[in-house]
Amino acid sequence: MRGGWLTNLQDTDLQMVSFGEYCWLGGPKNCALYHEDGPAAILEIFANITSTLQRSPIAVPATNTLAPTLVTYSDLKSLFWSKTYSPLKEFPTIARILSELRSGNGTGLAAATKSPKRTALLKGLPPACEKSGPFSPACFAHTDPGFMIHGPSAGILCSDALPQTNTTQAAYWTYVQELISQSRLIGDVWASIRLPCTAWHARPTWRYEGDFEATTAHPILWVGNTIDNVTPVRNAHRMARGFEGSVVLQQDGEGHCSVAGVSFCTMRALRQYFQEGKLPEKGTVCEVDQVPFDGFSEESEPAIPEGEDDEELWRAMVRLNRH
């Protein structure tokens, strides 16, 4: 509401600790960055790769969909920003790209961070662009991954926030440093969210400035992951304190939102809440049924866990995770 974006990254870097643990448990077959000496050795390899890339960007030759380019430390940070939302699905991709970088190959990182715009350009201009004219939103709305941040989203988040057009360069640098202190992994990248607000002069006719406490018609069910890269579970508990009778369900996994994991316990609690209005017991912690590097992949339909028979719910969870 204030527009600071300062309560998001408190648990982000814990995801890399989990990455090392899951990679080691997954073994060399499932994790391209596996090391037999354990999680600490894997994290040391990760640190060496990032340090090397920071000093020495890697040249990537052209392909039929990618212009010649350099991949940099900033590209790697952007990759972490996007992929840590869905560790179950994306940790293997991070491991593969890190393994390639370790060998001096930046093609995978370039494909993941630089190719969407260029690939879209190969398809030509969309009909809506031809109709609306050059530089209209229709010409880049579906080709620029940053459009939702620098376009409509900026209008929403900057208008919701306090005015920030008087922000100085020095003040913004201090802000960036604070975010980096919260997360070395993506703190400086996260700072880009607020940047458009420093030049956003439009103000809403009405802006909510009240508190976040109320007695709702029905108690709220809050759901948070043990390690969420951008919404720490502590925030769910903080919000729950303001709404009488509400309950926090903690899913013991990583990533953003409950769909980042696959958990019968969580989904049954959600189903019961929406169908019957029943809340789980306070303090409920739901285990997940799949973890990163355990063989879960987008290429094959994972088998339903032994002892479970709700195949419809299983398929729904898996498809939500892959969406």
Buried (B, 14 or more C-beta within 10 A) or exposed (E): EEBBBBBBBBBBBBBBBBBBBBBBBBEEEBBBBBBEEEBEBBBEBBEEBBEBBEEEBBEBEEEEEBEEBEBBBBBBBBBBBBBBBBBBBBBBBBBBBBBBBBEEBBBBBBBBBBBBEBEBEEEEBBEEBEEEEEEEBBBBBBBBEEBEBBBEBBBEBBBBBEBBEEBEEEEBEEBBEBBBEBBBBBBBBBBBBBBBBBEBEEEEEEEEEEEEEEEEEEBBBBBBBBBBBBBBBBBBEBBBEEBEEBBBBBBBBBBBBBBBBBBBBBBBBBEBBEEEEEBBEEEBEBEBBBBBBBBBEEEEEBEBEEEEEBEEBBEEBBEBBBE
